[in-house]
Amino acid sequence: MKILILGVGSFAGQSLFSNYLKNGVDVYGINRSEPKDEYYWPWIKDRRKDIEHRWFKYSLTQNLEDMIEKIGQLKPQIIIDFMGQGMVAQSWANPDLWYLTNITNKSKLINSIQKSNTLEKYIRISTPEVYGSNEKYLTETNSFNPSTPYAVSHAAIDMHLRCLYKEKSFPYMIGRFANFYGIGQQLYRVIPRLFLSCKTNKKFILDGKGSSRRSFIFSDDIISAINAMIKFGTIGEEYNFSSNEELSILELVEKICELNFINKSEIINYGPERPGKDKFYRLNIDKAENELNWVPQVFLNEGLKKVSNWIEKYTEELSNESWNYIHKT
């Protein structure tokens, strides 16, 4: 079975790619940039030659047609799609860029994929932000209510896939995940940036009062969820994946500071709240548990310790990297 990961250079994409190569899976990846340095991706040390014929550099906005041609040559049976324009707050500045990438160009890509006679499953990795903020635990049948251009773009392509399935039997599945975290995550994300701030005494800007509440899912559980969709998932179905632990961002700050024996007042500055920020993303995971036999295995304290060890080992190298989001096309 040949698997293609779109957006393989994303944090979750590279985690999945590494796992598959370690386990002898015939896996390939497409990404807009080259593989990361080893301090972002420790697994890659001494293995770059192993992936030269498995990692292809294409962008949804810069060379979509070349990407489509490469996918046609690869003829994968399974496509796992992380690809798209991320970041929530930044989507307000130029929403057209998010719509161009995540709707217009993504729909062109999917249109080419549906012509494949080898594709068995297309698994899209989506976001609970399509539901908007809701205090109730939401199932996969709840209506979309996006609050930002980012979320609108994801809701639109999710609905497009539903239409393709109804009209053309396109073999899609969707997985919606709580917040990702783990070894190798981008430094502008809250967990690695907090650890770096603690280890370097560099200030961390906390949006608002940190009152929004989130659940976090470790990379190992992301991988097991995707494998469960491949093995047990039903075409045309959508699945929620989350941990059973929820906490406020302020509580997360306090937890990470405690792990580093630092008082949060030493590193935290408070900034304005992000526009359109949802307070809750509460996902009911009964369907994943009942149909896919999936439950999260990594508790937050365990996962945070693994991230802490990674940051500790590469503090010097990571400190010299940009900790801020840089927009790429």
C-alpha positions in Angstrom: 0.0 0.0 0.0 1.4 3.4 -1.0 0.6 6.4 1.2 1.1 10.0 0.3 1.2 12.8 2.9 0.3 16.2 1.7 1.9 18.9 4.0 4.5 16.4 5.2 6.6 19.2 6.6 3.9 20.3 9.0 4.5 19.2 12.6 2.0 16.4 12.5 2.9 15.5 8.9 6.6 15.0 9.7 5.6 13.0 12.9 3.5 10.6 10.8 6.1 10.4 8.0 8.8 9.4 10.5 6.6 6.8 12.1 5.7 5.2 8.7 9.3 5.1 7.5 10.4 3.5 10.8 7.8 0.8 10.3 8.6 0.1 6.7 5.5 1.8 5.1 5.8 2.8 1.5 5.2 6.5 2.2 5.9 9.7 0.2 5.4 13.3 1.1 4.7 16.7 -0.6 5.5 20.0 1.1 6.2 23.6 0.2 9.6 23.5 1.9 12.6 21.2 2.4 12.9 18.9 5.5 13.7 20.6 8.7 17.0 20.6 10.6 17.6 17.8 13.0 17.0 20.0 16.1 13.4 20.4 14.9 13.3 16.8 13.7 15.8 14.7 15.6 14.8 11.6 13.7 16.2 12.9 10.4 19.8 12.9 11.5 21.8 10.7 9.1 18.6 9.8 7.2 18.3 12.6 4.7 19.4 10.3 1.8 16.8 7.8 2.8 14.0 10.3 2.0 15.5 12.0 -1.1 13.2 10.1 -3.4 10.2 10.3 -1.0 10.0 14.0 -0.2 8.9 16.4 -3.0 8.8 20.2 -2.8 5.7 21.7 -4.3 3.4 24.6 -3.1 -0.4 24.9 -3.5 0.1 28.5 -4.6 3.3 28.4 -6.6 3.3 25.2 -8.5 0.0 23.4 -8.2 0.1 21.9 -11.7 3.5 20.3 -11.0 2.1 18.9 -7.7 -0.9 17.4 -9.5 1.4 15.8 -12.1 3.6 14.3 -9.4 0.6 12.8 -7.5 -0.5 11.3 -10.8 2.9 9.7 -11.2 2.9 8.3 -7.6 -0.6 6.8 -7.8 -1.1 6.5 -4.0 -3.8 4.3 -2.5 -4.1 6.5 0.6 -3.7 10.3 0.7 -3.5 12.0 4.1 -3.9 15.7 3.7 -2.5 18.2 6.2 -1.8 20.8 3.5 -3.2 24.3 3.7 -2.7 27.8 5.1 -2.7 27.7 8.8 -2.8 30.4 11.6 -6.0 31.9 12.9 -5.3 35.5 13.9 -3.2 36.2 10.8 -6.1 35.2 8.5 -7.9 38.5 9.3 -5.2 40.6 7.7 -5.5 39.0 4.2 -8.4 36.6 4.2 -8.2 36.4 0.4 -4.9 34.5 0.8 -6.5 31.9 3.0 -9.4 31.5 0.7 -7.2 31.2 -2.4 -5.0 28.5 -0.8 -7.5 26.6 1.4 -10.6 26.8 -0.9 -9.7 27.7 -4.5 -6.4 25.9 -4.9 -7.4 23.0 -2.6 -10.6 22.4 -4.6 -8.5 22.3 -7.8 -6.2 19.7 -6.2 -9.1 17.6 -5.0 -10.7 17.8 -8.4 -7.5 16.3 -9.9 -7.3 13.6 -7.2 -10.8 12.4 -7.8 -9.9 11.3 -11.3 -7.4 8.7 -9.9 -8.3 5.1 -10.4 -6.0 3.9 -7.6 -7.2 6.1 -4.7 -8.9 4.2 -1.9 -9.1 6.8 0.8 -8.5 10.5 1.0 -8.2 11.5 4.7 -8.4 15.2 5.3 -7.1 16.6 8.6 -9.5 19.4 9.6 -10.1 21.6 12.6 -12.8 22.0 15.3 -12.7 25.7 14.6 -15.3 25.0 11.9 -17.8 24.5 14.7 -17.0 27.8 16.4 -17.1 28.3 20.2 -19.6 26.1 22.1 -19.7 25.0 25.7 -21.4 21.7 24.8 -19.4 18.7 23.6 -20.0 18.6 19.9 -20.5 15.5 17.7 -19.6 15.2 14.0 -23.2 16.1 13.1 -23.2 19.6 14.6 -23.6 22.5 12.3 -20.6 24.7 11.3 -20.4 28.2 12.8 -16.9 29.5 12.0 -15.6 32.7 13.7 -12.6 33.6 11.5 -11.5 33.6 7.9 -9.2 30.6 8.7 -12.2 28.6 10.0 -14.4 29.7 7.1 -11.9 28.4 4.6 -11.8 25.0 6.4 -15.5 24.8 6.7 -15.9 25.5 3.0 -13.6 22.7 1.8 -15.1 20.3 4.3 -18.5 21.0 2.8 -17.1 20.7 -0.7 -15.9 17.2 0.2 -19.3 16.2 1.4 -20.8 17.3 -1.9 -18.2 15.3 -3.9 -19.0 12.2 -1.8 -22.8 12.6 -2.4 -22.5 13.3 -6.1 -19.4 11.4 -7.2 -18.7 8.9 -4.4 -15.3 10.6 -3.7 -13.7 8.4 -1.0 -13.1 11.0 1.7 -12.9 10.9 5.4 -12.3 13.8 7.8 -10.5 13.8 11.1 -11.0 16.9 13.4 -8.4 17.2 16.1 -7.9 19.0 19.3 -4.7 21.2 19.5 -1.6 19.3 18.3 1.6 19.3 20.3 4.8 17.3 20.6 8.5 17.1 19.7 9.4 19.3 16.7 6.4 21.6 16.7 6.8 25.1 15.3 8.2 27.5 17.9 5.4 30.1 17.5 3.0 27.5 18.9 2.1 28.0 22.5 3.7 24.9 24.1 7.2 25.0 22.6 7.4 28.7 22.9 6.5 28.6 26.6 9.2 26.0 27.3 11.7 28.1 25.4 10.7 31.2 27.4 11.1 29.4 30.6 14.6 28.0 29.7 15.9 31.4 28.3 13.9 33.9 30.4 12.6 35.5 27.3 9.2 37.1 27.8 6.1 35.3 26.6 3.1 37.3 25.5 -0.2 35.8 26.6 -3.2 36.8 24.6 -5.9 38.4 26.7 -6.1 36.8 30.1 -5.6 33.2 28.9 -9.2 32.3 29.7 -9.9 30.3 26.6 -10.0 26.6 27.3 -8.3 23.9 25.1 -7.6 20.2 25.0 -4.2 19.1 23.6 -3.4 15.9 21.7 0.1 14.5 21.5 1.7 13.4 18.3 1.6 9.7 19.2 -2.2 9.9 19.5 -2.5 11.8 16.2 -0.7 9.0 14.5 -2.8 6.3 16.1 -6.0 8.2 15.2 -5.0 8.4 11.5 -4.0 4.7 11.5 -7.4 3.9 13.0 -9.1 5.9 10.2 -7.1 4.0 7.6 -7.9 0.6 9.1 -11.4 1.0 10.4 -12.8 4.2 9.1 -15.8 4.3 6.8 -15.8 6.3 3.5 -17.9 9.4 3.8 -17.6 9.6 7.6 -16.1 12.3 9.8 -14.4 11.7 13.2 -13.5 13.9 16.2 -10.3 13.3 18.1 -9.4 14.9 21.4 -7.9 14.2 24.8 -10.0 14.0 27.9 -8.1 16.8 29.6 -9.2 20.4 29.2 -7.5 23.4 30.8 -7.3 27.2 30.2 -4.3 28.6 28.5 -3.4 30.4 31.7 -3.5 27.0 33.5 -1.3 25.6 30.8 1.2 28.5 31.3 1.2 27.8 35.1 1.7 24.0 34.5 4.7 24.6 32.2 6.2 27.2 34.5 5.9 24.7 37.4 7.7 22.1 35.3 10.5 24.6 34.9 10.5 25.8 38.5 9.7 29.3 37.4 7.1 31.8 38.7 4.9 32.8 35.7 5.3 36.5 36.7 8.9 36.3 35.6 8.2 35.6 32.0 4.6 36.5 31.2 3.4 39.8 29.7 -0.2 40.2 28.8 -1.3 41.3 25.3 -4.7 42.0 23.7 -7.0 39.1 22.9 -7.0 37.8 19.4 -10.0 38.9 17.2 -12.6 36.1 16.8 -10.9 33.8 19.3 -13.2 31.0 20.4 -13.4 30.2 24.1 -14.1 26.5 23.7 -13.5 23.6 21.3 -15.2 20.7 23.0 -15.3 17.5 20.9 -17.3 14.4 21.7 -15.1 11.5 20.7 -17.6 8.7 21.2 -17.8 7.9 17.5 -14.0 7.5 17.3 -14.0 5.3 20.3 -17.0 3.1 19.2 -16.2 2.8 15.5 -12.4 3.1 15.4 -11.5 1.7 18.8 -9.5 4.8 19.5 -8.9 6.6 22.7 -6.0 8.9 23.6 -3.1 7.2 25.4 -0.7 10.1 26.3 -1.7 12.3 29.2 -0.7 15.9 29.1 1.9 15.7 31.9 3.7 12.9 30.1 3.6 14.7 26.7 4.8 17.9 28.2 7.8 16.2 29.8 8.8 14.8 26.4 8.6 18.3 24.9 10.6 19.7 27.8 13.4 17.1 27.2 13.4 18.0 23.5 13.6 21.8 24.2 16.3 21.2 26.9 18.5 19.2 24.4 18.3 21.8 21.7 17.8 25.1 23.6 20.8 26.8 22.0 19.9 26.0 18.4 16.2 26.7 18.9 16.9 30.0 20.6 18.6 31.3 17.5 15.5 30.5 15.4 12.6 32.9 14.9 10.0 32.3 17.5 7.4 34.2 15.4 5.1 33.1 12.6 6.4 34.0 9.2 3.9 33.9 6.4 4.8 31.7 3.4 3.0 31.0 0.2 
